[in-house]
Amino acid sequence: VCACTDAEVNTKELGKMLKLEGKVNLRLADEKVLMEKLGVKKGCVGPLAIMNNADKDVTLVLDEGLMSKAKVHSHPLRNDASTALVPSDLLKFISECGVEPTMITFGKKGDAAPLLAG
């Protein structure tokens, strides 16, 4: 999940929005899974890491709010640097990786529950 810093990300609601079945307990992945699936360590995860998911079995969730920003900042697979892309370039990169992100409109912290977009 890549969201604006002021987004309200409710993991219980997110599970419903993603139409996950059964008891859903979304949480941060442990480092072993991050390395296996995305090739990054904890603290280094960002939307660019999706390029390392060769099995295409990771769902990339993007906050629609990011698309209205002038630039989206991300770690470039390591946390000692940052990079910034205009949203259209980020989406183009993700598409070139063969991934279609799930776009969700998250509410802002303190607002009503988020709504599923698109």
C-alpha positions, 0 to 999 in steps of 0.5 A, a space after each residue: 500500500 502506497 498512500 499519502 502521508 495524511 491518508 487514513 489506512 484502515 487495514 480492516 476496511 482495506 481487506 473488504 475493499 480488496 474483496 479478501 475472503 475469510 478472516 483478514 489480518 493485513 499486516 506489514 510483511 516480515 523481512 524474509 517475505 519482502 526479500 523473497 517477493 520484492 527484493 528489498 529490506 524493511 524500510 526500503 519498500 516503495 512502489 518501485 519495488 514492484 519491479 522485482 515481483 517476478 511471480 506477479 503475486 503481490 498486489 500493489 495498492 496506490 492511493 488515488 490521492 497520490 495521483 493529484 500530487 506534483 510528485 510522488 516520492 519513494 525509496 529507490 529500493 534502498 532507504 538511504 536515498 529518495 527519488 521523485 516521479 510525476 504520477 504519470 511516470 510512476 504509473 507508466 513504470 508500473 505498467 512497464 513492469 506488467 502490473 496493474 495497480 489497485 487504485 483506492 481513494 483513502 480518506 484523510 486522517 479524521 475523515 469518514 471511511 475511505 471509498 473504493 475507486 475506479 
